[in-house]
Amino acid sequence: MISNPTMHFPDSCIIQAPEIQNLSENYVIIDATFVLPGSKQDIFMSFTKEHIPGACFFNIEEISDHESDLPHMLPNSELFEKEIS
């Protein structure tokens, strides 16, 4: 959940696409589409073909902690901040 006192979100930051029109101009849409390992789908290619206008592409595989035995784990805060900014 975004912690910004000037913005109000009900119970979640996950909204339906038509609700985007009701937001103020102070937001960032992040497309974090994910497919299961072994999938032949190229998520970046899918993003370039079709996404919400203005959305940023976020590849969880590139930013995840590759030293962890578990998949898709967040990296340390310094790396996360560097990659996401």
Residue pairs with C-beta under 8 A, 6 or more apart in sequence:
1 9
1 12
1 13
2 9
2 13
6 26
7 24
7 26
7 27
17 52
20 29
20 52
28 56
29 52
29 54
29 55
29 56
30 55
30 56
30 58
31 47
31 51
31 52
31 55
31 56
31 57
31 58
32 58
32 60
33 43
33 46
33 47
34 43
34 60
34 72
35 41
35 43
37 71
43 59
44 57
44 59
47 55
47 57
51 57
58 84
60 72
61 72
62 83
63 74
63 75
63 79
63 80
63 83
63 84
64 71
64 72
64 73
64 74
64 75
65 73
65 74
65 75
65 76
74 80
75 83
